[in-house]
Amino acid sequence: MAVRIRKLDSTAPDFRQTLDALLAFEAETDDAIEASVAKILAEVKHRGDVAVLEYTNRFDRIPNGGATSMAAFDVKQAELDAALAALPEAQRAALRTAAGRIRVFHERQKQELNGFTFTEPDGTVLGQRVTPLDRVGIYVPGGKAAYPSSVLMNAIPAQVAGVQEIVMVVPTPDGVKNQMVLAAAAIAGVTRVITIGGAQAVGALAYGTETIPAVDKIVGPGNAYVAAAKRRVFGTVGIDMIAGPSEILVLCDGTTDPDWVAMDLFSQAEHDELAQAILLCPDADYIARVEASIHKLLPTMPRAATITTSLSDRGALVKVRDMVEACDIANAIAAEHLEISAEEPLQWADRIRHAGAMFLGRFSSESLGDYCCGPNHVLPTSRTARFSSPLGVYDFQKRSSVIQVSEQGAQTLGKVAAELAYGEGLQAHARSAELRLKTS
């Protein structure tokens, strides 16, 4: 199957409409999935462990007739440590290096969340206090592939934030545990690992069961059932986001090896047939060279079929007027991953307002960010980078306002509050403030 990636030109009269149609992605609500998830969540909420056990035995095809108790799904610390010790030295070292870099980066985010107070002239003290969540749940996919990097990216910011209890759930189809995932949990400081997945795991974390405590927030990606379950439990617990297909947008001035750019496009296209990879470049000859590289390199890819479908259905090579226009288009796209592969990337980065993560310069491949640069790889997709941010320490902490009104301050503020309260027709509010006013 040959890849047929579309080629667009920003000067075409219908360019914006064509681009908008290409970018449009709305996860279709599958009525069968929604009905199934609603039923699973209701049963977990009312039947607890019994329902979780039944669904996990069925969906994950647990061998030997299935587990007979939830204890079978708990992974002890000794098993996590053993998985880490048994890894080949190169893998163990890579996990530790990545974890260390992720931790160093996220430690810096704590500085932005320090609480503050200030005292007004009348002695009134106002401020903000920052506190960590008590308990969070981390969902780690375990179906088509295993993602130890996601364990690090989700658990380490929570630990840095001060979360005391990090509960990780991960499905194990056919009862097979991925040893790198367990090793990553050991390195990241996960406090409990439970080998369950799907909507039943989301429900257990949200509502709690006899053996699984309810959490304050659920983070981490999953399949359509997991996404539907996260939508439904939001409000009972917090969630990070509902992630869409992966995206990469490359802005290139034509000076980077075209093989590098082609492989960068592949790096996201191989995730999923719905993933999106787009190149913006002002040099038509260079775009042709990238296209040639795509055709040359694609047969060497183990996931060539997935890449082909992704690039053919949702990919594009776009000829733009200049790099200024490329930046304007990039802001409209608001991509999850944005590479600026150019001689002077900073001058173009200054023009970017909307992107999940920016990779500046030809040596900053997006794949490095996925694993070991340090910034989080859990990023906003489907143009949500216009209003949301990467996962970070701030997602595992919350802010409380601090208000200590002095006696003198109450005399001034009480009159203001009473006036506004009477205007809203809330007499008790007004009287509550007025009772603290001095009468003489």
MOKALIN-V190340 format. One record per pair of residues at least 12 apart in sequence whose ideal C-beta (glycine too) atoms are under 7 Angstrom apart, sorted by sequence separation. I is the first residue (numbers start at 1). J is the second residue. D is the distance in Angstrom with one decimal. If there is no record, write none. Layout:
# MOKALIN-V190340
<<I,J,D> <I,J,D>>
This chain:
# MOKALIN-V190340
<<115,127,6.4> <116,128,5.7> <206,218,6.7> <218,230,6.2> <230,242,6.3> <265,277,3.9> <357,369,5.8> <378,390,6.3> <418,430,4.2> <421,433,6.8> <115,128,5.3> <155,168,6.9> <205,218,5.4> <378,391,3.7> <53,67,6.4> <115,129,4.6> <250,264,5.9> <265,279,6.6> <338,352,6.7> <346,360,6.6> <376,390,4.5> <40,55,6.1> <115,130,4.8> <227,242,5.4> <250,265,6.7> <345,360,3.9> <375,390,6.6> <376,391,4.7> <418,433,4.7> <114,130,6.8> <138,154,4.5> <202,218,6.3> <248,264,6.5> <345,361,4.8> <376,392,5.8> <417,433,4.2> <418,434,5.1> <53,70,6.0> <56,73,6.8> <113,130,4.9> <138,155,5.8> <151,168,6.9> <168,185,5.7> <248,265,6.5> <338,355,4.0> <52,70,6.8> <177,195,6.5> <194,212,6.6> <261,279,6.4> <340,358,6.6> <357,375,6.2> <218,237,5.6> <248,267,6.8> <323,342,6.9> <337,356,6.4> <338,357,7.0> <414,433,4.1> <217,237,5.8> <248,268,4.0> <334,354,3.8> <335,355,5.9> <336,356,4.3> <337,357,5.7> <338,358,5.0> <339,359,4.5> <340,360,5.3> <414,434,6.2> <49,70,4.9> <216,237,6.3> <217,238,3.8> <218,239,5.4> <219,240,4.0> <247,268,6.4> <327,348,5.6> <331,352,6.5> <334,355,6.6> <335,356,6.9> <338,359,6.9> <341,362,4.8> <136,158,5.2> <168,190,4.7> <215,237,6.1> <216,238,6.4> <217,239,6.7> <221,243,5.0> <246,268,4.8> <330,352,6.0> <331,353,5.2> <337,359,6.8> <357,379,5.6> <414,436,5.4> <415,437,7.0> <170,193,6.9> <172,195,4.5> <331,354,5.0> <356,379,3.3> <414,437,5.0> <166,190,5.0> <167,191,6.9> <168,192,6.9> <202,226,6.0> <327,351,3.9> <356,380,5.0> <166,191,5.1> <167,192,4.9> <168,193,4.9> <169,194,5.1> <170,195,6.0> <171,196,6.6> <246,271,4.4> <323,348,5.7> <327,352,6.0> <339,364,6.8> <165,191,5.2> <171,197,2.5> <199,225,4.8> <203,229,6.4> <246,272,6.4> <291,317,6.1> <410,436,4.6> <411,437,6.0> <136,163,5.3> <167,194,6.9> <169,196,5.3> <170,197,6.3> <171,198,6.3> <198,225,5.4> <199,226,6.7> <202,229,3.7> <206,233,3.8> <245,272,5.2> <252,279,6.4> <254,281,5.9> <290,317,6.4> <339,366,5.9> <411,438,6.2> <138,166,6.3> <140,168,6.1> <142,170,4.7> <143,171,6.4> <169,197,6.2> <198,226,6.6> <202,230,5.9> <247,275,6.8> <258,286,6.8> <262,290,5.6> <132,161,4.8> <142,171,4.1> <159,188,6.9> <199,228,7.0> <245,274,3.9> <246,275,4.5> <247,276,4.6> <248,277,5.0> <249,278,5.1> <250,279,4.8> <251,280,5.1> <252,281,4.8> <254,283,3.6> <261,290,5.2> <337,366,4.6> <356,385,4.6> <132,162,3.5> <133,163,5.5> <134,164,6.3> <135,165,4.1> <136,166,5.8> <137,167,4.9> <138,168,4.6> <139,169,5.7> <140,170,4.2> <142,172,5.9> <143,173,6.3> <151,181,6.0> <159,189,4.8> <199,229,3.9> <203,233,6.9> <206,236,5.1> <245,275,4.8> <287,317,5.0> <355,385,5.5> <132,163,5.1> <134,165,6.7> <142,173,6.8> <202,233,6.1> <206,237,4.8> <245,276,6.5> <249,280,7.0> <258,289,4.2> <262,293,3.8> <270,301,6.8> <354,385,5.0> <135,167,6.7> <137,169,6.6> <146,178,3.8> <148,180,4.2> <152,184,5.6> <156,188,5.3> <169,201,4.2> <254,286,3.7> <258,290,4.5> <262,294,4.8> <287,319,5.9> <354,386,5.0> <148,181,5.0> <151,184,3.8> <155,188,3.7> <270,303,4.2> <273,306,5.7> <277,310,6.7> <357,390,6.4> <146,180,6.6> <151,185,5.5> <155,189,6.5> <259,293,4.8> <263,297,6.4> <272,306,6.9> <277,311,6.2> <356,390,6.1> <146,181,5.2> <148,183,6.9> <155,190,5.2> <258,293,4.5> <262,297,5.5> <266,301,6.2> <275,310,4.8> <284,319,5.3> <142,178,6.6> <148,184,3.7> <152,188,5.3> <169,205,6.6> <270,306,5.6> <273,309,4.2> <151,188,5.6> <270,307,5.2> <273,310,5.4> <278,315,6.5> <167,205,6.7> <259,297,6.5> <269,307,4.4> <272,310,6.8> <276,314,4.4> <277,315,4.8> <278,316,4.9> <279,317,5.0> <280,318,4.9> <281,319,6.8> <282,320,5.3> <276,315,6.7> <279,318,6.5> <281,320,6.7> <282,321,6.4> <273,313,6.9> <274,314,6.7> <278,318,6.4> <280,320,5.2> <282,322,5.0> <140,181,6.2> <266,307,5.4> <269,310,3.8> <282,323,6.2> <269,311,5.4> <337,379,7.0> <336,379,4.8> <282,326,6.9> <336,380,6.5> <336,381,4.7> <269,315,6.7> <280,326,4.2> <167,215,6.0> <280,329,5.9> <334,383,4.5> <336,385,6.8> <102,152,5.4> <106,156,6.1> <110,160,6.5> <265,315,6.9> <280,330,6.8> <335,385,6.9> <98,149,6.9> <102,153,6.5> <106,157,4.7> <334,385,4.2> <334,386,4.7> <95,148,6.6> <99,152,5.2> <103,156,5.4> <107,160,5.7> <98,152,5.9> <102,156,4.9> <106,160,4.6> <142,197,5.8> <99,156,6.4> <103,160,6.5> <139,201,6.6> <139,202,6.8> <154,219,5.3> <154,220,5.2> <137,205,3.7> <268,337,6.7> <150,220,6.4> <253,323,5.9> <150,221,6.9> <251,323,6.8> <251,326,4.7> <264,339,6.1> <135,213,6.3> <137,215,4.0> <136,215,5.4> <139,218,6.3> <251,330,6.0> <135,215,4.8> <136,216,6.2> <140,220,5.9> <141,221,6.1> <143,223,6.4> <261,341,6.3> <135,216,5.7> <136,217,4.9> <137,218,4.5> <138,219,5.8> <139,220,3.6> <141,222,5.7> <249,330,6.0> <134,216,5.9> <138,220,5.0> <133,216,4.3> <136,219,6.6> <139,222,5.3> <133,217,5.7> <249,333,5.6> <256,341,4.4> <249,335,3.8> <139,226,6.1> <248,335,6.8> <255,342,6.7> <95,183,6.1> <99,187,4.8> <247,335,4.9> <251,339,6.9> <255,343,5.4> <91,180,6.5> <95,184,5.8> <99,188,6.3> <247,336,4.2> <248,337,4.5> <249,338,5.1> <250,339,4.6> <251,340,4.9> <252,341,4.4> <253,342,4.1> <246,336,6.4> <247,337,6.3> <251,341,6.9> <252,342,6.5> <253,343,6.2> <92,183,7.0> <96,187,6.2> <248,339,6.8> <250,341,5.9> <251,342,6.9> <87,179,6.6> <95,187,5.6> <86,179,6.6> <87,180,6.7> <83,179,4.5> <87,183,5.4> <251,348,6.4> <268,366,7.0> <83,182,3.7> <84,183,4.0> <267,366,5.8> <83,183,4.6> <267,367,5.0> <264,365,5.8> <80,182,5.2> <84,186,4.5> <260,362,6.6> <264,366,6.1> <79,182,6.6> <83,186,6.8> <84,187,6.6> <80,185,5.4> <81,186,5.6> <80,186,3.9> <256,362,4.4> <75,182,6.5> <60,171,5.5> <63,174,6.5> <60,172,6.1> <61,173,6.2> <63,175,4.9> <60,173,5.2> <61,174,5.2> <62,175,5.3> <80,193,6.6> <75,193,4.0> <248,366,5.7> <74,194,5.9> <75,195,6.3> <73,194,5.2> <73,195,4.6> <73,196,5.3> <247,381,5.9> <246,381,7.0> <245,381,6.8> <60,197,6.8> <244,381,4.0> <240,378,6.6> <243,381,5.5> <244,382,3.8> <59,198,5.5> <241,380,6.4> <56,196,4.9> <70,211,4.6> <55,198,6.7> <52,196,6.2> <56,200,6.2> <55,200,4.1> <241,388,6.6> <52,200,4.9> <51,200,6.7> <240,391,5.7> <52,204,5.2> <240,395,6.1> <44,200,5.5> <52,209,6.1> <41,199,6.2> <45,203,6.4> <40,199,4.3> <44,203,3.4> <40,200,5.5> <44,204,5.8> <49,209,4.7> <48,209,3.9> <49,210,4.8> <37,199,4.6> <41,203,4.4> <45,207,4.6> <48,210,5.1> <49,211,5.6> <40,203,6.3> <44,207,6.3> <219,391,6.5> <219,395,7.0> <37,225,5.7> <41,229,6.2> <33,224,5.4> <37,228,4.3> <41,232,5.8> <33,225,6.1> <37,229,5.1> <41,233,6.9> <30,224,6.7> <34,228,5.8> <38,232,6.9> <33,228,5.6> <37,232,6.4> <27,244,6.4> <25,244,6.0> <157,376,6.6> <25,245,6.6> <149,370,6.4> <149,371,5.3> <153,376,5.3> <153,377,5.2> <154,378,6.7> <153,378,5.6> <149,377,6.8> <161,393,4.6> <160,393,5.3> <163,396,5.2> <157,391,6.4> <157,392,5.5> <161,396,3.6> <157,393,4.9> <161,397,4.9> <154,391,7.0> <153,391,6.9> <157,395,6.9> <158,396,4.5> <157,396,6.1> <136,396,6.2> <133,396,5.4> <132,396,6.0> <132,397,5.2> <133,398,6.7> <131,397,6.6> <130,397,5.3> <131,398,6.2> <105,374,3.3> <130,399,5.6> <131,400,6.7> <104,374,6.2> <105,375,5.6> <101,372,5.6> <128,399,5.3> <129,400,4.8> <101,373,6.6> <102,374,5.5> <98,371,5.6> <101,374,4.2> <128,401,6.0> <129,402,5.5> <98,372,4.1> <128,402,6.4> <97,372,6.3> <127,402,4.1> <126,402,6.7> <126,403,6.0> <125,404,4.1> <113,393,6.6> <124,404,6.8> <113,394,5.8> <124,405,5.0> <124,406,4.9> <109,392,5.2> <110,393,5.7> <123,406,3.4> <109,393,4.0> <113,397,5.6> <122,406,5.4> <109,394,6.4> <117,402,6.3> <123,408,6.0> <124,409,3.6> <5,291,6.9> <106,392,6.5> <122,408,4.1> <123,409,6.4> <106,393,5.2> <122,409,4.4> <5,294,6.6> <120,409,6.6> <3,294,6.3> <3,295,7.0> <22,314,6.6> <22,316,6.0> <3,298,5.9> <1,305,6.8> <3,308,4.6> <5,311,4.6> <1,308,5.3> <5,312,6.5> <3,311,5.0> <4,312,5.0> <8,316,5.4> <10,318,6.5> <3,312,5.6> <10,319,6.7> <5,315,4.7> <6,316,5.0> <7,317,5.0> <8,318,4.6> <9,319,4.7> <10,320,4.7> <11,321,6.8> <23,333,6.3> <5,316,6.7> <10,321,6.0> <5,317,6.0> <10,325,6.1> <10,329,6.9> <25,382,5.6> <23,383,7.0>>
